[in-house]
Every structure is written in C-alpha cells, then in structure tokens.
Amino acid sequence: MKKEKVQIFIDGGNFYHLVLKKLNIQEDYFPFDEFAHFLANGREITSKRYYVGTVREKEGDERSKERMSRQTRLFAFLKNNHWEIKTSKLRIRNEKIKIDDRVKNYEELKKKGVHEIEIETMREKGIDVKLATDLIVGAIDNKYDTAILVSSDSDLVPALDWIRERKRKKIEYIGFSIVDKKEKNKSTRPLLAMIRCTDIQRVLIESDLKQFIRK
C-alpha cells in the first residue's frame, strides 16, 4: 500500500513565541527532526521546511550577539538534517508606550516623572507570504497528500481554502494548549480560524512535548 505523502511546514517565530518560550526552551535545544517524525507518524516525509526571520547582530549589544549565535547553531542542525530553511529580514520598529494603568506600578513611575517609554520591537516581514506560496506550489506540484502546518497565523487561511477546494489536498493543523505559568492570560490556545479551515486538527499540550525537552 502506498504511503501517504506529507510536507511539514513550521513557522519558527510563531512556534517559539507560542510554545518554546512558554516552556523556557531555546530553539537550538529543541530536536526539530524528532518532532517532525512524531508529527508524520509513519507517513512519508517529502520535505521539511522551517520559516523564520534572521537575527542581526548589533554592535555593542550582547543579547543580539547571543541570539545570532543560537540561530546559527539551529540553522546548522537543520541543514545537517535536510531541512529547507526559508528566511526573511526582521523589521525593527520603535514604539512609544504611555504610562497608564495598563502598566504595572504605573503610579510609582509617574511619581518619578516617567510618563512615556520607548521600546524596540522586531517583526518578521514576509514569512506568511513565503509559507503560503510554498503550500500552494507543493499542492500544485503534487508534493504532498497532506500538509502538516505548525503555525497559528490566520493570514494563511485564504491559501489553505484554495488548496483544499481547488487541489483537494488535506491540511493538518498542529495547534497548542500551553499554560503560561507567569501570566495565565497569555497562555497559548489553538486558533479557531485554523481549526475551521483545516481537515485534521491536533492540539498538543505540555506533556506531549516533554519527550522533546532537553535539559
């Protein structure tokens, strides 16, 4: 009997913030290859793809140097295990935040004369477009029967609808239910929009991921 073909698509930034960060795991310590075979569950993997924004080192910033070093180690591991890495630039944005009751201890800050703070945030640019394009091309080229998608990005919904309706391919959504032990209101939950537009849904909890956690 012919094996079902699957392609695995992991949105690295999404996976880190929704899962690994909650479990206090760095990307370069997570065994992505073992995780991929767990997701495939005996099916034929035709390709494994990892999408992420590239970290740039900033002069004099030790944290950026450390992040870049971790990402370099991760990329080396993925390449050695035949992953395709799709990258985009991280866009830096400076945001001003007014000190009000949304900020903890805001009254103390105001007493000290702090009424506004400026923070630097980084956002991936174009990852969702690359992921959607590869999903569509894979369906057109008949590279998979089922696409296993590790992403909770609702921007992918139009592409998923097209793949299912026009190419009759299946989409398997890997969602997560992870409790944020520090701030429970920021716990990870599966995205309803992704559940509605996919054929198979698997929701993993912390105990499902324990086998992949390295000390």
C-alpha positions in Angstrom: 0.0 0.0 0.0 1.3 3.4 -1.0 2.3 5.6 1.9 0.6 9.0 2.4 3.0 11.8 1.5 3.4 14.7 3.8 5.3 18.0 3.8 6.0 19.7 7.2 5.8 23.5 7.4 7.0 25.1 10.7 6.6 28.8 11.3 9.7 29.2 13.6 8.9 32.5 15.1 5.3 31.5 15.8 6.3 28.2 17.3 8.9 29.9 19.5 6.6 32.6 21.0 3.6 30.3 21.4 5.3 27.2 22.6 9.0 27.1 23.3 9.2 30.4 25.1 6.3 29.3 27.4 8.2 26.1 28.2 11.5 28.0 28.7 13.2 26.2 25.8 15.7 27.8 23.3 15.2 26.9 19.7 18.7 25.4 19.3 18.0 22.9 22.1 14.8 21.6 20.6 15.1 18.4 18.5 13.1 19.5 15.4 13.9 16.4 13.5 12.4 14.1 16.2 9.4 16.4 16.4 8.9 16.1 12.6 8.9 12.3 12.7 6.5 12.5 15.6 4.1 14.6 13.5 4.5 12.4 10.4 3.6 9.3 12.5 4.9 6.8 9.9 3.9 8.7 6.8 6.4 9.6 4.1 8.0 13.0 4.6 8.7 14.5 1.2 10.2 17.8 2.7 10.7 19.6 6.0 10.6 23.4 5.9 11.4 25.9 8.6 10.5 29.6 8.3 12.0 32.3 10.4 13.2 35.9 10.5 17.0 36.2 10.5 18.6 37.8 13.6 21.2 40.5 13.0 24.0 41.3 15.4 24.0 44.9 16.7 27.3 46.4 17.6 27.7 46.5 21.4 24.6 44.5 22.0 25.5 41.2 23.7 21.9 39.9 23.6 21.7 40.3 19.8 25.1 38.5 19.6 23.8 35.6 21.7 20.6 35.4 19.6 22.5 35.3 16.4 24.8 32.6 17.8 21.9 30.4 18.8 20.2 30.9 15.4 23.5 29.9 13.6 23.6 26.7 15.7 20.0 26.0 14.9 20.5 26.5 11.1 23.5 24.2 11.1 21.5 21.5 12.8 18.5 21.9 10.5 20.7 21.8 7.3 22.5 18.7 8.6 19.1 17.0 8.9 17.9 18.1 5.4 15.5 20.9 6.3 14.8 23.7 3.9 15.2 27.0 5.7 13.2 30.0 4.5 14.2 33.3 6.0 13.1 36.9 6.0 14.5 40.1 7.5 13.3 41.1 10.9 11.9 44.6 10.7 12.8 46.8 13.6 10.1 49.2 15.0 10.3 51.8 17.7 7.1 52.1 19.7 6.2 54.6 22.3 4.1 53.5 25.2 2.3 55.9 27.5 2.5 55.1 31.2 -1.1 54.4 32.4 -3.0 51.8 34.3 -2.1 49.1 31.7 1.5 49.2 33.1 2.4 47.6 36.4 3.4 50.0 39.1 2.4 52.9 36.8 1.8 55.3 39.7 5.3 54.8 41.0 6.8 55.5 37.6 4.7 58.7 37.2 5.9 59.9 40.6 9.4 59.6 39.2 8.5 61.7 36.2 8.3 58.8 33.7 5.2 59.4 31.5 6.3 57.6 28.4 8.8 54.8 27.4 10.1 53.8 24.0 10.7 50.2 23.2 12.2 48.4 20.2 10.3 45.5 18.7 11.2 43.2 15.9 8.7 41.7 13.4 9.2 39.2 10.7 8.5 40.6 7.2 7.0 38.3 4.5 7.2 34.9 6.3 3.5 34.3 5.9 3.8 35.1 2.1 6.6 32.6 1.7 4.8 29.9 3.7 1.6 30.4 1.7 3.4 30.3 -1.6 5.2 27.1 -0.7 2.0 25.5 0.4 0.3 26.3 -2.9 3.3 25.2 -5.0 3.6 22.0 -3.1 -0.1 21.3 -3.8 0.1 22.1 -7.5 3.3 20.0 -7.9 1.6 17.1 -6.0 4.4 17.0 -3.5 2.1 16.1 -0.7 -1.2 14.5 0.1 -1.3 16.3 3.4 0.4 19.5 4.5 1.3 19.4 8.2 1.2 23.0 9.3 2.7 24.2 12.6 1.5 27.8 12.6 -1.3 29.8 14.1 -1.2 32.6 11.6 -4.7 33.5 10.3 -3.2 35.2 7.3 -2.7 31.7 5.8 -6.4 31.0 5.7 -7.1 32.1 2.1 -4.2 29.9 0.8 -5.5 26.9 2.8 -9.0 27.4 1.5 -7.7 27.4 -2.1 -5.5 24.3 -1.6 -8.4 22.3 -0.1 -11.1 23.5 -2.6 -9.0 23.6 -5.9 -6.4 20.9 -5.4 -8.3 18.6 -2.9 -5.2 18.4 -0.6 -5.6 17.9 3.1 -4.3 20.4 5.7 -3.3 19.1 9.1 -3.2 21.9 11.7 -0.9 21.5 14.7 -2.2 23.7 17.5 -1.1 24.0 21.1 -2.6 24.5 24.5 0.2 25.7 26.7 -0.3 27.4 30.1 1.9 30.5 30.6 3.0 29.9 34.3 4.0 33.6 34.7 1.0 35.2 33.0 -2.0 32.9 32.6 -3.9 35.4 30.4 -1.1 35.0 27.8 -1.4 31.2 27.6 -1.4 29.6 24.2 -4.6 28.3 22.8 -5.4 26.8 19.3 -6.6 29.3 16.8 -10.3 28.8 16.0 -9.9 30.2 12.4 -7.3 27.5 11.7 -9.5 24.8 13.1 -12.3 25.8 10.9 -10.3 25.8 7.7 -8.3 22.6 8.1 -9.1 18.9 7.6 -7.2 17.4 10.6 -6.6 19.2 13.9 -4.1 18.0 16.6 -3.8 20.1 19.7 -0.6 19.3 21.7 -0.2 20.1 25.4 2.9 20.4 27.5 3.0 16.6 28.3 3.0 15.8 24.6 6.2 17.9 24.2 8.1 16.6 27.3 9.7 13.8 25.2 11.4 16.6 23.2 12.6 18.7 26.1 16.3 18.6 26.6 18.0 19.7 29.8 
